[in-house]
């Protein structure tokens, strides 16, 4: 019997379920790789937090970039550091990438969240990010414009992670577009052997939005039922992915509770776990039980469906059209969060370029 380094390591060795580190932090990524992680991710919120945590590793490099490019704006400097943070994480994953025959061991880097309406800008930046490292995975949003670029980006050989996604309709639209891109490559004899596209469902943010609605609209529903909404959407999407043979792999994100881990064990999926949740899970002593095929209790689904229209939109295969993706509450809240975090990231860079004269050094 192999010696396991915690429940997550056991899961990664004994089930089809794999996990990623939800951060490009050096310390956190090393912890995850040692316990079986085969990937990592970043977004503006994550990168901002990593920079603050690991500032001693980056402050000299920030000064160097500023000095080497005397005409660059704070935004240009910010993008350079943002990319270097991601590339640094990708380097840590290169041994995993080699071990996994170049399919896994990738670092997801997110395109500018402010481009969510501009498909051409998303695609252009995706191509640039794809070229940063051999094991880069590019995150584009499941907005109307983002979904519109998935097929072409996949056809061009870019390994995608379709994110800012919370619903079954978004996941299916993304998977269909990936399939079209892969089939175009195959028809032209282009290699797809190292392509490993993923479609994210941010299950915790689905829950967050329904909790906002329950409070805002005074909806009488047991609070514990609201912890199951994201799980239900993920399991529903997974069953459809398997039935239709989609080659994109589902990935769960935005962790809020133990259900977002335990209910997905056994699925041929990936889980992107924040470091604090990895530690909680590994210290829990949880016995690995495959639960992906276990349905969400019917009374929970019925209550959510009956009382919260946005759950129906999120859960039903045809609950939303692509034109509605951008205005779904969880999408709006997440885009606002990501765009705000990017501005905060630039403010950190600004403090290097224009230190506040009112403060003592």
Secondary structure, DSSP 8 states (H G I E B T S, - for coil): ----SSHHHHHHHHSS-EEEES---HHHHHHHHHTT--EEE--HHHHHHHHHHTHHHHHHHHHHHHHH-TT--HHHHHHHHHHHHHHHHHHHHHHHHHHTTTSS-EEEEE--GGGTT-HHHHHHHHHHHHTT-TTEEEEEE-SHHHHHHHHHHHHTT--EEEES--SHHHHHHHHHHHHHHHHHHHHTT---TT---EEEEEHHHHHHHHHHHHHHTT----GGGGGGHHHHHHHHHHHHHHHHT--SEEEEE---STHHHHTTTTSS-EEEE-HHHHHHHHTTT------TTS---HHHHHHHHHH-HHHHHHHSTTS--GGGGGGSHHHHHHHHHHHHHHHHHHHHHHHHHS--TTS--
